[in-house]
Amino acid sequence: MKNPSDSSGISFTALYTGAVWHQNGLSDDSLATSQGRWLYHLMTPFEAASQLIAGGNLRTFLLQRHLIIDHLIERAIKEQGIDQVLEIACGMSPRGLRLRQHHPTLHVVEADLPDMAARKALRLMATNRLGQHHQVTPIDILAETGEYTLEAVVERVLDPGKPFIVITEGLTSYFPLKVIDGFWQRLGKVMAKQPGSIYLSESYLMPQQPLIRGGLKASASLLGRMTRSQVSFHFEDDEQAREHLENQGFPEVRVHNPADFYDLLPIPRSRQDPFVRVIEARS
Ligand SMILES: C[S@@+](CC[C@H](N)C(=O)[O-])C[C@H]1O[C@@H](n2cnc3c(N)ncnc32)[C@H](O)[C@@H]1O
């Protein structure tokens, strides 16, 4: 990353993930972009090759992580009655729209770097989706002062008297562990003020199989160059991930393996142990 506090090079990847959600019937036409469609077609041969060789591809784990996070949000709303959600690094994710459709009284705030937040807000405004209970706001998880900091956004958009759900999907692996630790520690402190709050995210474990490991490292390094970031695999296994998150200030952490949801959710299956995990951390 040229300037360690500028991560805007990552933003275009949201167009690809946005296209994956759209192609799989999870999104809305208002969030489909022409660049996303182009990237989707460009990636198709690579995705097919990876499926053949490794028994899974980018689209497999994107859908696994996305639908498991959705499932855990639904559970928290139904079982705990949580009624406010902050989705950081929302990109073109349709989650906010879907949540608002299913839960009309839910307070949903989507947040991203200023340019991406403006882009998302324009698209949602054009179809009359925004209002008091569905907002888009700028944030920069690396900011340490000013109105874009995590602390300022939480204070501005959430009700301080009630627990909330925070999501980061497709964000943390673009940063080395020591950088994202800073964000996690700050989030842990913010959530500690509201016991019962939940943080949902995903992480990628380095596979043991040497061929897949090598291929993955090469793809991560290419993605890092394209996004001017340091794409990182933070953990070797579930236990290490759990312990690490606990040490950042989340007293209760669960690490979910997509394989445990194969019979419950309409998610694609990986041929081997999936290498994505969904993290559920509670205050
Ligand atoms: C891979 S996309 C994921 C988008 C969306 N969550 C999804 O899964 O479709 C990564 C997102 O992170 C956002 N991002 C990058 N750096 C950020 C930062 N410092 N603070 C907040 N968001 C950031 C990008 O703008 C982009 O929308």
The ligand as a MOL file (V3000), in Angstrom:
LIG
                    3D

  0  0  0     0  0            999 V3000
M  V30 BEGIN CTAB
M  V30 COUNTS 27 29 0 0 0
M  V30 BEGIN ATOM
M  V30 1 C -14.3780 -6.7010 -1.5250 0
M  V30 2 S -15.3170 -5.2550 -1.3030 0 CHG=1
M  V30 3 C -16.6130 -5.9310 -0.3270 0
M  V30 4 C -17.9080 -5.2220 -0.5350 0
M  V30 5 C -19.1120 -5.8940 0.1240 0
M  V30 6 N -18.9430 -6.0570 1.5390 0
M  V30 7 C -19.3870 -7.2360 -0.5180 0
M  V30 8 O -19.1000 -8.2670 0.1090 0
M  V30 9 O -19.8740 -7.2590 -1.6510 0 CHG=-1
M  V30 10 C -14.3600 -4.3140 -0.1430 0
M  V30 11 C -14.9990 -3.0010 0.2960 0
M  V30 12 O -14.1870 -2.4230 1.3210 0
M  V30 13 C -14.2520 -1.0240 1.2080 0
M  V30 14 N -13.1150 -0.4310 1.9520 0
M  V30 15 C -11.8210 -0.4180 1.5970 0
M  V30 16 N -11.0850 0.2290 2.5150 0
M  V30 17 C -11.9520 0.6340 3.4910 0
M  V30 18 C -11.7840 1.3740 4.6860 0
M  V30 19 N -10.5910 1.8380 5.0700 0
M  V30 20 N -12.8820 1.6190 5.4540 0
M  V30 21 C -14.0970 1.1600 5.0600 0
M  V30 22 N -14.3110 0.4690 3.9300 0
M  V30 23 C -13.2470 0.2090 3.1500 0
M  V30 24 C -14.1770 -0.8230 -0.2880 0
M  V30 25 O -14.5690 0.4740 -0.6900 0
M  V30 26 C -15.1000 -1.9390 -0.7960 0
M  V30 27 O -16.4290 -1.5070 -0.9090 0
M  V30 END ATOM
M  V30 BEGIN BOND
M  V30 1 1 1 2
M  V30 2 1 2 3
M  V30 3 1 2 10
M  V30 4 1 3 4
M  V30 5 1 4 5
M  V30 6 1 5 6
M  V30 7 1 5 7
M  V30 8 2 7 8
M  V30 9 1 7 9
M  V30 10 1 10 11
M  V30 11 1 11 12
M  V30 12 1 11 26
M  V30 13 1 12 13
M  V30 14 1 13 14
M  V30 15 1 13 24
M  V30 16 1 14 15
M  V30 17 1 14 23
M  V30 18 2 15 16
M  V30 19 1 16 17
M  V30 20 1 17 18
M  V30 21 2 17 23
M  V30 22 1 18 19
M  V30 23 2 18 20
M  V30 24 1 20 21
M  V30 25 2 21 22
M  V30 26 1 22 23
M  V30 27 1 24 25
M  V30 28 1 24 26
M  V30 29 1 26 27
M  V30 END BOND
M  V30 END CTAB
M  END
